[in-house]
Amino acid sequence: MAQLQLIADLPGHAEPAWQVAFNPTRNLLASCSTDKTFRLYSYALPKSDSGDISIEAGDQTTQAAYLTGLPKVDDAKPVFNLVGVTKTEHKRTIRSIAWAPSGRTLATGSFDSTVGVWEEIDPEDDDSSESSEVQDEAMDLDDDEGQGARRAGGRKEKFGEWECVTALEGHESECKSVGFSSDGGLLASCSRDKSVWVWEVQPDADFECIAVLMEHSQDVKTIAWHPKEEILASASYDSHIHLLFDDPDGDWCPFQKLHPKLPPAQLTIESPSPSLRSALERNEEDEAIERLAVPPLEEDETVWSLGWSPCGRYLASGGDMGGIRIWTRRGTNPDSPFDETVHTSAHSRSVFSLSWTTGGLPSEQGGLGLLASAGGDGKVIVWQISRSPDGEDGIRVEPIAAVRNAHGVSEVNSVHWCVRGDGPKGSMLASCGDDGTVKVWRVAIGQ
């Protein structure tokens, strides 16, 4: 049975941690916090010693097909180490952190309304004592493991300090989310001031604002770039998702405004996994929380989170009511419309974060990847997304692994899959929460 296995409980922040992000090209994981710092952790992947899990003839269930190629719970684990704590010049909480596709540039979005852009100082040129202290702190976590992480692949990787090369101003209130486009040519940010800004990345750490969109009527909670095209999705307290693009006949503008409408379908758990059922089925604790919870307003729900499918045809969203919605693109043009296809019950409270990656059920069997969700109920859930087996243009959303109280009694603010091309696809997942900790999980095969 598949399960979420904790493989690293990392030295956390002094205050709530808001977002985690795996580097797309290097063995690094970043996190940011209310303490106005961001942390970087390195990791070394062990050699795979798991063979494929055999599937009995005639067993065509999603769960059985998914098991092929995943690590076992007894397999060697990746080794993580803290390699740097950067104290920024931000005056308030760092709410968002994002890597450029190159893996060499980092953006931070802060409640002080600014966006910081960071680049690494070449460690070969940096002999400062401050850098050495950071390295020593990391090595003190576990000297043996630290050496292993730094000599991953037979070489000792060096890490430099990170320098803020640009501070982008313009928002009038808290910056809630930042992100680079798939080719790294654009940077977007959104804010409580109801705006979405798009910046063009230019040489020598220069950024030119090319669009300021004021289409939302309330706080903009998050943004998400399409994985292949220059399409930007934004989600807001106003209960809408806007799909934005650079109109060939004009400027950046929304080509569609999505408004969630479908009622939630009841969550069904087909897997016999005891750990999955224990994490997702209602218990006395859930019922107690529901009795204490403020009843939801009759109005539309805030959209908190977004996540694109790896292929780019589907968009997932999560809101106040705890459900997950899947939107399907109808066409191949840049402005082809999206329809709401599925709304499934998921969490008992707001869904704060979504992350979609490749892996799981093979595409030839209808697999569309693995979606991770996290939220105010403290759960982290991994879903297998697939096309409906009946041949119709429907979507199936099935939970395959989950953990309750992932960060103790704290809310889980962010989840993010390891996205390196040579990394463990659909296996390694990071999370962070109000307790300030950063944790790493893997989807593994257990009894």
JOKASUL-V93917 format. One record per run of one state. SS is the DSSP state (hx for helix, st for strand, lp for the rest). FROM is the first residue (numbers start at 0). TO is the last residue. Records with the same first field share a line. If there is no record, write none. Layout:
SS: FROM-TO  FROM-TO
This chain:
lp: 0-0  10-15  22-26  33-35  44-60  66-70  72-77  87-92  99-103  110-113  120-121  125-127  141-141  150-150  154-160  168-173  180-184  191-194  202-204  213-218  225-229  236-238  246-250  259-263  265-272  280-282  292-301  308-312  319-321  329-336  345-349  357-361  365-365  375-378  387-393  403-410  417-426  433-436  445-446
st: 1-9  16-21  27-32  36-43  71-71  78-86  93-98  104-109  114-119  161-167  174-179  185-190  195-201  205-212  219-224  230-235  239-245  251-258  264-264  302-307  313-318  322-328  337-344  350-356  366-374  379-386  394-402  411-416  427-432  437-444
hx: 61-65  122-124  128-140  142-149  151-153  273-279  283-291  362-364
